[in-house]
Amino acid sequence: MKVLLPLRCLAIISAAILVSSGCQKETVVTNPDSQGNNESSEKTKPLQAADLVGYDGTKLRKSVDKTIQDNNKHNKELENATEDQ
């Protein structure tokens, strides 16, 4: 009986956390021009958590965002070059 009470409390707390995490509101981008930039930023948002383990999460995230933007720019240039031929 002593073990069942903490396990029951743990189950209730876990269920409450799972339910509350599913209730977050999604934000919608209204400016279509900035949609590509926000999309890559949203993908790299979890990198911000690197602060928790001692890394500079902001710097890491910006670096990855820049790399993604450069890659997209390069892909567009290649696409334009192949269309011209």
C-alpha positions as CSV (number, residue, x, y, z in Angstrom):
1,M,0.0,0.0,0.0
2,K,2.9,2.4,0.8
3,V,4.4,1.9,-2.7
4,L,1.1,2.2,-4.6
5,L,0.3,5.8,-3.4
6,P,3.6,7.3,-4.8
7,L,3.1,5.4,-8.1
8,R,-0.4,6.6,-8.4
9,C,0.7,10.2,-7.8
10,L,3.5,9.7,-10.4
11,A,1.0,8.4,-12.9
12,I,-1.4,11.4,-12.3
13,I,1.4,13.9,-12.6
14,S,2.7,12.3,-15.8
15,A,-0.7,12.3,-17.3
16,A,-1.2,16.0,-16.4
17,I,2.1,16.9,-18.0
18,L,1.3,15.0,-21.2
19,V,-2.2,16.6,-21.5
20,S,-0.9,20.1,-20.8
21,S,1.9,19.8,-23.4
22,G,-0.6,19.0,-26.1
23,C,-2.6,22.2,-25.4
24,Q,0.0,24.6,-26.7
25,K,-1.2,27.1,-29.3
26,E,0.5,27.1,-32.7
27,T,1.5,30.4,-34.2
28,V,0.7,31.2,-37.8
29,V,3.0,33.3,-40.0
30,T,1.0,36.1,-41.6
31,N,3.8,37.6,-43.8
32,P,4.5,35.2,-46.7
33,D,7.8,37.0,-47.5
34,S,9.4,36.0,-44.2
35,Q,7.9,32.5,-44.2
36,G,11.1,30.8,-45.4
37,N,13.3,32.5,-42.8
38,N,10.8,31.7,-39.9
39,E,10.6,28.1,-41.2
40,S,14.3,27.5,-40.8
41,S,14.3,29.3,-37.5
42,E,11.5,27.1,-36.1
43,K,13.4,24.0,-37.2
44,T,16.5,25.1,-35.3
45,K,14.7,26.4,-32.2
46,P,15.6,23.2,-30.2
47,L,19.3,24.1,-30.6
48,Q,18.6,27.0,-28.2
49,A,18.5,24.3,-25.4
50,A,22.2,23.8,-25.8
51,D,22.5,26.5,-23.2
52,L,21.5,24.0,-20.6
53,V,24.6,21.9,-21.2
54,G,27.1,24.7,-21.3
55,Y,27.1,25.6,-25.0
56,D,26.1,28.9,-26.5
57,G,22.8,27.9,-27.9
58,T,22.1,31.3,-29.5
59,K,25.3,31.3,-31.4
60,L,24.9,27.6,-32.5
61,R,21.3,28.3,-33.7
62,K,22.4,31.4,-35.7
63,S,25.2,29.4,-37.2
64,V,22.9,26.6,-38.3
65,D,20.3,29.1,-39.6
66,K,23.0,30.8,-41.7
67,T,24.2,27.5,-43.1
68,I,20.7,26.5,-44.1
69,Q,20.1,29.9,-45.8
70,D,23.4,29.6,-47.7
71,N,22.5,26.1,-48.7
72,N,19.1,27.2,-50.0
73,K,20.7,30.1,-51.9
74,H,23.2,27.7,-53.5
75,N,20.4,25.3,-54.5
76,K,18.5,28.1,-56.1
77,E,21.6,29.2,-58.1
78,L,22.1,25.6,-59.3
79,E,18.4,25.4,-60.2
80,N,18.6,28.6,-62.2
81,A,21.8,27.4,-63.9
82,T,20.3,24.1,-65.0
83,E,17.1,25.9,-66.3
84,D,19.2,28.2,-68.5
85,Q,20.9,25.2,-70.3
